[in-house]
Amino acid sequence: MATRMLGALRLLGTEQAMVFHGDDGLDELTTSTTSTVHELVDGEVHTFTLDPLDLGIPRASADTLAGGDASSNADAIRAVLSGEKGSHKPGTAESENVDDDVDDRYDNVACTD
């Protein structure tokens, strides 16, 4: 599916793009294992594996990353936004670190969640 998405982006004139998924089944970068990255650069698609350990990001268990019911999730979001440290904070901060790395790689691209 990722290569199809990049093919469509290429047809629309996109010069650089990344599509990724966690190798644990998440539809985003993950910190519980590696992630597969499909990158479109100058019309060519390159695929590679991104390991959070290579970026200095420790592994997190899937249980730590999992959410809860609506009330628990709202409490976790409020805690993250207020700067509290907790079980949801590491994954959020590490995703932001990866976003920063991608932003640094592409001067004209902003990461969106």
NORVENHU-V569775 format. One record per backbone hydrogen bond with DSSP energy under -1.0 kcal/mol. CO is the residue of the C=O (numbers start at 0). NH is the residue of the N-H. If there is no record, write none. Layout:
CO,NH
CO,NH
//
This chain:
0,4
1,5
2,6
3,7
4,8
5,9
6,10
7,11
8,13
9,12
14,41
16,39
18,37
20,35
21,24
25,21
30,59
33,22
34,49
35,20
36,47
37,18
38,45
39,16
40,43
43,40
45,38
47,36
49,34
50,53
51,54
51,56
52,55
60,64
61,65
68,72
69,73
70,74
71,75
72,76
73,77
74,78
75,79
76,80
77,81
78,83
79,82
87,91
88,92
89,93
90,94
91,95
92,96
93,97
94,98
95,99
96,100
97,101
98,102
99,103
100,104
101,105
105,108
//
